[in-house]
Amino acid sequence: MANSTGGGLPPRSTGNRGRSTESSAPRRSDGGSGSNNKGRKSAPKRQKSGAKKFWQFFAIFFVLLLVGGGVYLGWVYQKTQSIGTAGEPVKPADSQPIAMALLGTDFRSETGSHLTDVVMVAAMNPNTDTATIVSLPRDTRIELEGYKVRKVNAYYPTFLAQEKKGEPEAKGAMQRMLGKYFDIPIDYVTVVNFQSLRDIVDAVGGIDVDVTMDMCYKDTADGTDINLKAGSQKLDGKNALDYVRYRKTNCNPPTAPSDDFSRNQRQQQVIGAIMQKVQSFNVLTKSGSLIDAVADNTETDLENKQILNLVKTYWDIPKENISFPKVTGNWKSPYVYISDSELAAAKQALQDELAGKHQPAAAATSE
């Protein structure tokens, strides 16, 4: 396991590790898979506002897990009262595997939009100290029995509109839809807006990233000003968000465009940098601002005690123990048609995670 070197670290509990635990039934029972078609690749067309929001939701998952790395757990629990809900978790995350849907929205007061341009599902298993995270491109075409065909990022705002008319809660509707799509029980839904990433990165004092390419895009309508050069550098919150959200250029000279799949790779790169930063420095003085950054930009049905369970269990999970099954496809306006074989492999990886079949990196190395 990775060790943090600063700040009054509490001993990590190992009482439940390596113990097989049967997980209880989910809040949904139906299972199924989407019918996915491949299409011909053509030049991408994106909405101008689409670049605003790609990653935040990815960040929240790990902040919830890692923020306790340098602080006493009782203090963390007091702070997390502002994030989660009351009550006892049905499946304590320190002893049972759980799955969570993670949604990153483009919500801004100027637009009122709630498109979820980050849609991910994370499965975590305390017995193997591993996690599997699957991210869907925002324009993924979802064809699923009982649901209208839509882009994956359009379901949450649709469910929100229905919720306002007295229909079931939007987060619960997303939980059921994604659970059916991936053929797994999903226990929680966490929704984060794009401001969270900036606040989180700033709270940890910036992150070190090897920027993969020059990026330049400006939009006076919403204040966008992306201007990054390739190479290793320290990014503050604003530039980290620019790095993961960049899609296209309108500058002279122009910079190369980026597709959804490249952005997914940058998500993984940035979250790795956040994990490394949180685990390697004294976060005792930073954890309050980290939790505040999460609370200010997050809606979740995680119980307060479950957040504490996540902190205790996963705060120092090695990044080598986190699997990111690749899900790509072909762009044919207006959809991305996901590869059937990659989707099937991603579903299996999530199922294997919950079943305790994901082998930790340390165990694989020792063989």
C-alpha positions in Angstrom: 0.0 0.0 0.0 1.1 3.6 -0.6 2.2 5.5 2.5 1.6 9.2 3.1 4.4 10.9 4.8 2.8 13.9 6.4 0.3 15.0 8.9 -0.8 12.7 11.7 -1.9 9.8 9.6 -4.3 7.4 11.4 -3.4 3.8 11.2 -5.3 2.1 8.4 -7.8 -0.6 9.5 -7.1 -3.9 8.0 -9.6 -6.0 9.9 -11.9 -6.6 6.9 -9.2 -7.0 4.2 -9.0 -10.3 2.5 -12.3 -11.5 3.9 -15.0 -12.6 1.5 -18.3 -10.9 2.1 -21.5 -11.6 0.3 -23.1 -8.3 -0.9 -26.8 -7.8 -0.5 -29.3 -7.3 -3.2 -29.3 -3.8 -4.9 -32.1 -1.4 -5.0 -32.9 -2.5 -8.5 -33.4 -6.0 -9.7 -33.8 -5.8 -13.4 -30.8 -6.2 -15.7 -30.2 -5.8 -19.3 -27.8 -4.4 -21.8 -28.1 -1.7 -24.4 -28.3 -2.4 -28.1 -25.4 -0.6 -29.6 -24.7 0.0 -33.3 -21.5 1.0 -35.0 -21.3 3.9 -37.4 -19.0 5.5 -39.8 -16.5 8.0 -38.4 -16.8 11.6 -39.6 -15.7 15.0 -38.5 -16.9 15.8 -35.0 -19.4 18.6 -34.4 -19.7 19.9 -30.9 -21.8 22.5 -29.2 -19.8 25.5 -28.2 -20.7 25.1 -24.5 -19.7 21.4 -24.5 -16.2 22.1 -23.4 -17.2 23.3 -20.0 -17.7 20.3 -18.0 -15.9 17.1 -18.8 -14.2 16.0 -15.6 -15.4 17.3 -12.3 -17.4 14.4 -11.5 -14.5 12.1 -11.9 -12.6 14.1 -9.3 -15.3 14.0 -6.7 -15.1 10.2 -6.4 -11.5 10.3 -5.4 -11.8 13.3 -3.2 -14.4 11.5 -1.2 -12.1 8.5 -0.9 -8.8 10.3 -0.4 -9.5 13.4 1.6 -9.1 11.7 4.9 -5.5 10.7 4.1 -3.8 13.1 6.5 -6.4 13.8 9.2 -8.0 12.1 12.1 -11.1 10.3 11.0 -13.4 11.7 13.7 -12.7 15.2 12.4 -13.3 14.1 8.8 -16.6 12.7 9.9 -17.7 16.0 11.4 -16.8 17.8 8.2 -18.6 15.3 6.0 -21.9 16.1 7.7 -22.2 18.9 5.1 -22.0 16.4 2.2 -23.9 13.2 2.8 -27.2 12.1 4.3 -28.2 10.7 7.6 -28.8 7.1 8.4 -26.9 3.8 8.4 -25.5 2.4 5.1 -27.1 -0.8 4.0 -23.8 -2.0 2.6 -20.9 -0.6 4.6 -18.1 0.2 2.1 -15.4 -0.9 4.5 -16.7 -4.5 4.4 -18.7 -4.9 1.2 -18.2 -3.9 -2.4 -20.3 -1.1 -3.7 -20.9 0.6 -7.0 -21.5 4.3 -7.6 -22.7 6.4 -10.6 -20.7 9.6 -10.9 -22.2 12.4 -13.0 -20.4 15.6 -13.9 -22.8 18.4 -15.0 -22.2 21.6 -16.9 -24.5 23.5 -14.5 -23.9 27.2 -14.4 -26.3 29.8 -13.1 -25.9 31.6 -16.5 -27.3 28.7 -18.5 -29.3 26.5 -16.1 -28.1 23.5 -18.0 -27.6 20.1 -16.4 -26.2 18.0 -19.2 -24.0 15.3 -17.7 -21.0 15.4 -19.9 -19.2 13.1 -17.5 -21.0 9.8 -16.9 -19.0 7.2 -15.1 -19.6 4.1 -13.0 -17.1 3.1 -10.2 -17.1 -0.2 -8.5 -15.0 -0.7 -5.4 -14.1 -3.8 -3.4 -12.5 -3.5 0.1 -11.5 -7.2 0.2 -9.1 -6.7 -2.8 -8.4 -3.0 -2.2 -9.2 -2.4 -5.9 -11.6 -0.3 -8.0 -12.8 -0.3 -11.6 -14.1 2.9 -13.3 -15.8 3.0 -16.6 -16.4 6.3 -18.4 -18.8 6.8 -21.3 -18.3 9.4 -24.0 -20.9 12.1 -23.5 -22.5 11.5 -26.9 -22.8 7.8 -26.4 -26.0 6.5 -28.0 -28.1 4.6 -25.4 -30.6 2.2 -26.7 -32.2 0.4 -23.8 -35.5 -1.3 -23.3 -38.0 0.9 -21.5 -36.1 4.2 -22.4 -36.2 6.6 -25.3 -33.0 6.6 -27.4 -30.9 9.5 -26.3 -27.3 10.6 -25.8 -26.1 9.5 -22.4 -25.6 13.1 -21.3 -29.3 14.0 -22.0 -30.9 11.5 -19.5 -30.2 13.4 -16.3 -31.7 16.7 -17.4 -34.7 14.8 -18.8 -35.1 13.0 -15.4 -34.8 16.4 -13.6 -37.6 17.9 -15.7 -39.7 14.8 -14.9 -38.9 15.1 -11.2 -40.2 18.7 -11.2 -43.5 17.3 -12.5 -43.8 14.9 -9.6 -42.2 11.8 -11.1 -39.4 9.8 -9.3 -36.2 11.6 -8.2 -33.7 12.2 -11.1 -30.7 10.6 -9.2 -32.7 7.4 -8.6 -33.8 7.3 -12.2 -30.2 7.5 -13.3 -29.3 4.8 -10.8 -31.8 2.5 -12.3 -31.0 3.3 -16.0 -27.2 2.9 -15.6 -27.6 -0.2 -13.5 -29.7 -1.8 -16.3 -27.2 -0.6 -18.9 -24.2 -2.0 -17.2 -25.9 -5.1 -15.7 -24.8 -4.4 -12.1 -26.4 -3.1 -9.0 -25.6 0.6 -8.5 -25.9 1.7 -4.9 -25.3 5.5 -5.0 -25.3 8.5 -7.3 -23.1 11.5 -6.9 -23.6 14.6 -9.0 -20.9 17.3 -9.3 -20.7 20.5 -11.2 -17.6 21.7 -13.1 -16.6 24.3 -10.4 -15.5 21.4 -8.2 -12.4 20.4 -10.1 -11.0 23.9 -9.9 -11.7 24.2 -6.2 -10.2 20.7 -5.5 -7.0 21.3 -7.4 -6.5 24.8 -5.8 -7.2 23.2 -2.4 -4.3 20.9 -2.8 -2.0 23.6 -4.0 -2.0 22.6 -7.7 -1.0 19.4 -9.5 2.0 18.4 -11.6 0.9 17.3 -15.1 2.7 16.5 -18.3 0.5 18.3 -20.7 0.1 16.2 -23.8 -0.3 18.9 -26.5 -0.7 22.7 -27.1 -4.2 23.8 -26.5 -5.8 27.2 -27.4 -9.5 28.2 -27.4 -11.2 31.4 -26.5 -14.9 32.3 -26.0 -15.7 35.8 -24.8 -19.4 34.8 -24.4 -18.6 32.7 -21.3 -15.1 33.8 -20.4 -13.3 30.7 -21.7 -9.6 31.3 -22.2 -7.7 28.0 -22.7 -4.0 28.6 -23.5 -1.7 25.7 -22.6 1.6 24.5 -23.9 2.8 20.9 -24.1 5.2 19.7 -21.4 5.6 19.1 -17.7 4.2 21.8 -15.5 2.2 22.7 -12.4 -1.5 23.4 -13.1 -3.8 25.4 -10.9 -7.5 24.7 -10.8 -8.4 26.8 -13.7 -5.8 25.3 -16.0 -6.5 21.8 -14.8 -10.1 22.2 -15.8 -9.0 23.8 -19.2 -6.8 20.8 -19.8 -9.5 18.1 -19.3 -12.2 20.0 -21.1 -10.4 21.2 -24.2 -12.1 20.1 -27.5 -11.2 22.4 -30.4 -9.3 25.6 -31.3 -10.3 28.9 -32.7 -6.9 30.5 -32.3 -4.3 31.7 -34.8 -2.1 29.7 -35.1 -4.5 26.8 -34.4 -3.8 23.9 -32.1 -4.8 20.3 -32.8 -8.4 19.3 -31.8 -9.2 16.7 -29.2 -11.9 14.0 -29.2 -13.9 12.4 -26.3 -11.5 9.5 -26.1 -8.4 11.7 -25.6 -10.3 13.6 -22.9 -11.0 10.4 -21.1 -7.3 9.7 -21.1 -6.6 13.1 -19.7 -9.2 12.5 -17.0 -7.2 9.5 -15.8 -4.0 11.5 -16.0 -5.3 14.3 -13.9 -7.0 12.1 -11.3 -3.7 10.3 -10.9 -2.0 13.6 -10.2 -4.6 14.5 -7.6 -4.2 11.2 -5.9 -0.5 11.5 -5.8 -0.7 15.0 -4.4 -3.2 14.1 -1.7 -1.3 11.0 -0.6 2.2 12.6 -0.5 1.8 15.8 1.4 0.5 17.0 4.8 -3.2 17.4 4.1 -4.1 18.1 7.8 -4.3 21.8 7.0 -5.9 21.2 3.5 -8.6 18.7 4.2 -11.1 21.3 5.4 -10.9 23.2 2.1 -11.0 19.9 0.2 -14.2 18.8 1.8 -15.7 22.3 1.4 -14.9 22.2 -2.3 -16.8 18.9 -2.5 -19.7 20.0 -0.4 -20.2 23.3 -2.3 -20.6 21.6 -5.7 -22.0 18.1 -4.9 -25.3 16.3 -4.6 -25.0 12.7 -3.3 -27.1 10.1 -1.6 -24.1 8.7 0.2 -24.7 8.5 4.0 -22.3 10.5 6.2 -21.1 7.2 7.7 -20.6 5.7 4.3 -18.3 8.6 3.3 -16.3 7.9 6.4 -16.2 4.2 5.5 -14.9 5.2 2.0 -12.2 7.4 3.6 -11.1 4.7 6.0 -11.0 2.1 3.3 -9.7 3.7 0.2 -7.7 6.8 1.1 -4.4 5.3 0.1 -5.5 2.9 -2.6 -2.6 2.5 -5.0 -3.4 4.0 -8.4 -2.1 0.7 -9.9 -5.1 -1.0 -8.3 -7.6 1.2 -10.2 -8.7 -0.2 -13.5 -10.1 2.0 -16.3 -11.6 -0.3 -19.0 -11.5 1.4 -22.3 -14.8 2.3 -23.9 -14.6 3.9 -27.3 -16.5 3.9 -30.6 -17.3 5.6 -33.8 -18.7 9.1 -34.1 -21.5 9.5 -36.6 -23.4 12.7 -35.9 -25.0 13.2 -33.5 -23.9 10.0 -31.6 -20.9 8.0 -30.6 -21.7 4.4 -31.4 -19.9 2.4 -28.7 -17.8 -0.7 -29.6 -19.9 -3.7 -28.6 -16.8 -5.7 -27.6 -15.4 -2.9 -25.4 -18.7 -2.3 -23.7 -19.1 -6.1 -23.0 -15.5 -6.1 -21.5 -16.3 -3.0 -19.4 -19.5 -4.6 -18.0 -17.5 -7.8 -17.2 -14.8 -5.8 -15.4 -17.4 -4.0 -13.2 -19.1 -7.4 -12.4 -15.7 -8.9 -11.6 -14.8 -6.0 -9.3 -18.0 -6.5 -7.3 -17.3 -10.3 -7.2 -13.8 -9.9 -5.9 -12.1 -11.1 -9.0 -10.0 -8.0 -9.7 -6.5 -9.0 -8.7 -4.5 -6.2 -6.9 -1.4 -4.9 -8.6 0.8 -5.9 -5.6 -0.5 -9.5 -5.7 0.1 -9.7 -9.5 3.7 -8.4 -9.0 4.5 -11.0 -6.4 3.6 -13.9 -8.5 
